[in-house]
Amino acid sequence: MSPGPHDAPDRSLAIETRGLTKRFGDVDAVTDLDLAIPAGVVYGFLGPNGSGKTTTMRMLTTLTRPTSGEAFVAGSPITDRDAVIDHIGYLPESPPVFEELTARENLRYVASLHDIPRSQADAEIDEYLERFGLADAADRRVEGYSKGMRQKLGLVQAIIHDPDVIFLDEPTSGLDPRAARTVKDLIAELADRDVTIFLSTHILSVVDELADRVAVLHDGELVAEGSPDELKHRAESTVESTLEDAFLRITDDHDDEPVEPEDEVMA
């Protein structure tokens, strides 16, 4: 039997949601979402535009309060922001960087928010700047950075404090193939260290390559969940089919289902 509201969180899970719902006016952006994600899992979170993916991530990162239901991240309820925030990293689709600061200054600021000693922070900052090809531009103001450079800086900001759970929204957006490979390698390394990666992207080949589990959200509801291979099988795809084929089949099947008029517009 599923745990009821206000039951203690399952400590074996990095992310747990129970009936998580977010309503904007008369529109349900996310409806009765139940997730149970163990530590160390790369969890692909897929859905068409407007399906509720970003709203879900904003709730799990304490940026948006749910209308109903509950969720726990790293064992703490998302209603307790102070308890959650030190355990998570978040890269939104538009990285939150200070344009008037340099990359190094941005990273030192984020490190200071997490009380990382200056010497330790500087060593880690240098390592990540080198790894992501930003060392030569580290002391330039971010206002002159390209989209890809900002994306890499935002990713380092999300992981500099060694969080237990990392939420990534389109992490390879704007990156050239070499930089995208660096990001994918890093995701795999983090998962090997028992870090949980909650990964949302439209680049389904990235999810197919990295994800242990995949969920598909459609009109705010969870319509499929399993390993990439399980989703391909569920969608009755051929052996040679990709996760993209399965995703299109699953979402097409639900597009064919009748809906009430008020469900046709999604925030």
Secondary structure, 3 states (H helix, E strand, C coil): CCCCCCCCCCCCEEEEEEEEEEEECCEEEEEEEEEEEECCCEEEEECCCCCCHHHHHHHHCCCCCCCEEEEEECCEECCCHHHHHCCEEEECCCCCCCCCCEHHHHHHHHHHHCCCCHHHHHHHHHHHHHHCCCHHHCCCEHHHCCHHHHHHHHHHHHHCCCCCEEEEECCCCCCCHHHHHHHHHHHHHHHHCCCEEEEECCCHHHHHHHCCEEEEEECCEEEEEECHHHHHHHCCCCCCCCHHHHHHHHHHHHHCCCCCHHHCCCC
